[in-house]
Structure formats: C-alpha cells, structure tokens
Amino acid sequence: MGTALQKLLFVCSRNQWRSPTAEAVFRGWPGVSARSAGTSPNARRTVSAADLRWADVVFVMEGKHRDRLRATFGRLVQHKPLHVLDIPDEYKFMDPELVEILEAQVPPLLDDGDA
C-alpha cells in the first residue's frame, strides 16, 4: 500500500485529439496520474519543462515528438523513459480505435511494481 502514483505524460502535436484521449483513458486507472500536452506552439497546452520534471514516463505519439522533446528539453528527457507509440494523426478525440490502440500499447510499458 501507499504506492506513489505513476505519473504519465502523453504528448502529440497540438494536444487536440491523441494526447488528450490518452490522458482521459488513463486518468481513471488505479495507481496512475495522467497529463497531456503538445509540442506545437499552437497546442491547446504546450509541453513545458515542469511537465517533463513531473512525469515518471513520457509517451509520444510519433518519432518527431520524441525528437522535438530531445531538441528542446535534452537534459530533462535524457534519463527518463520515453516511448514512441507510433500513432498517426488520424483519430478524433476518444475515437474507439484510438482508445483500443492506447489500451493495448501503454499498459505493457508501465512499471507494474508488484503486479
């Protein structure tokens, strides 16, 4: 008991469809705290150094998001688990197919602790 929440940060480009869907899906999971942000200056919520410091694990939707995070926040993401989910920008918010992909790909990458 008393296990700390695992803090997950989901990143896409504009923080409009993919990362907010991931945040919504995993926010309700036991033992998980979730946030989302985007790499674009036009994102609804642009990723910040504080977000990256907060996160235990970072999930990006595409390789370009990982590259952008590394270019902008190199030292902050250097030793942090950063997973590329390879989810193209072709889904709307809470698209059932997107939810299914997230639920299949993300849990195996989480640190189960004592599962």
C-alpha positions in Angstrom: 0.0 0.0 0.0 1.0 3.6 0.0 2.5 3.2 -3.5 3.0 6.5 -5.3 1.0 7.2 -8.4 2.9 6.6 -11.6 2.8 9.9 -13.5 2.3 9.5 -17.2 2.7 12.4 -19.7 1.2 12.0 -23.2 2.5 14.2 -26.0 1.3 14.8 -29.5 1.5 17.9 -31.8 -1.5 20.1 -30.9 -2.8 18.4 -27.8 -6.2 18.2 -29.5 -7.0 14.6 -30.2 -4.5 11.9 -29.4 -2.8 13.0 -26.2 -6.0 14.3 -24.5 -7.6 10.9 -25.4 -4.7 9.1 -23.8 -5.0 11.4 -20.7 -8.7 10.7 -20.5 -8.3 6.9 -20.9 -5.5 6.6 -18.2 -6.6 9.2 -15.8 -9.1 6.7 -14.4 -6.7 3.9 -14.0 -5.7 2.9 -10.4 -2.2 3.9 -9.5 -1.9 6.3 -12.4 -1.9 10.1 -12.8 -2.0 11.4 -16.4 -1.4 14.7 -18.2 -1.2 15.6 -21.8 0.5 18.4 -23.8 1.6 19.2 -27.3 4.9 20.1 -29.0 3.4 22.8 -31.2 3.4 26.5 -30.1 -0.3 26.3 -31.2 -1.1 23.4 -28.9 -4.0 23.7 -26.6 -1.5 23.1 -23.8 2.2 23.3 -24.8 4.6 20.9 -23.1 6.8 22.5 -20.5 9.9 21.7 -18.5 7.6 21.4 -15.5 5.5 18.7 -17.2 8.6 16.7 -18.0 10.0 17.1 -14.5 6.6 15.9 -13.1 6.4 12.8 -15.4 7.7 9.4 -14.5 7.2 8.1 -18.0 6.7 10.1 -21.3 4.6 8.7 -24.2 4.8 10.5 -27.5 2.6 9.7 -30.5 5.3 9.9 -33.2 9.0 9.9 -33.5 9.0 13.6 -34.4 7.5 14.4 -31.0 10.4 12.5 -29.3 12.9 14.3 -31.5 11.3 17.7 -30.6 11.4 16.9 -26.9 15.0 15.9 -27.1 15.9 19.0 -29.1 14.1 21.4 -26.7 14.5 19.7 -23.3 17.5 17.5 -23.9 18.8 17.1 -20.3 15.3 16.7 -18.9 14.4 13.7 -21.1 17.8 12.2 -21.2 17.3 9.7 -18.4 13.5 9.5 -18.5 11.6 6.6 -20.0 10.3 7.9 -23.3 8.2 5.7 -25.5 7.1 6.3 -29.1 3.6 4.8 -29.7 3.6 5.3 -33.5 0.0 6.5 -33.6 -0.6 8.7 -36.7 -2.6 11.9 -36.5 -5.8 10.4 -38.0 -8.1 10.0 -35.0 -10.6 12.2 -33.3 -10.9 12.7 -29.5 -11.9 9.4 -27.9 -12.1 7.6 -31.2 -12.8 3.9 -30.2 -10.0 2.6 -32.4 -7.5 5.1 -30.8 -8.7 4.1 -27.3 -8.2 0.4 -28.2 -4.6 1.1 -29.5 -3.7 3.0 -26.4 -5.1 0.3 -24.1 -3.1 -2.3 -26.0 0.2 -0.4 -26.2 0.6 1.6 -23.0 0.0 -0.9 -20.1 2.8 -3.2 -21.1 5.2 -0.2 -20.9 4.2 0.7 -17.4 6.2 -0.3 -14.3 3.8 -2.8 -12.7 5.7 -2.8 -9.4 4.0 -5.8 -7.8 1.5 -7.0 -10.4 
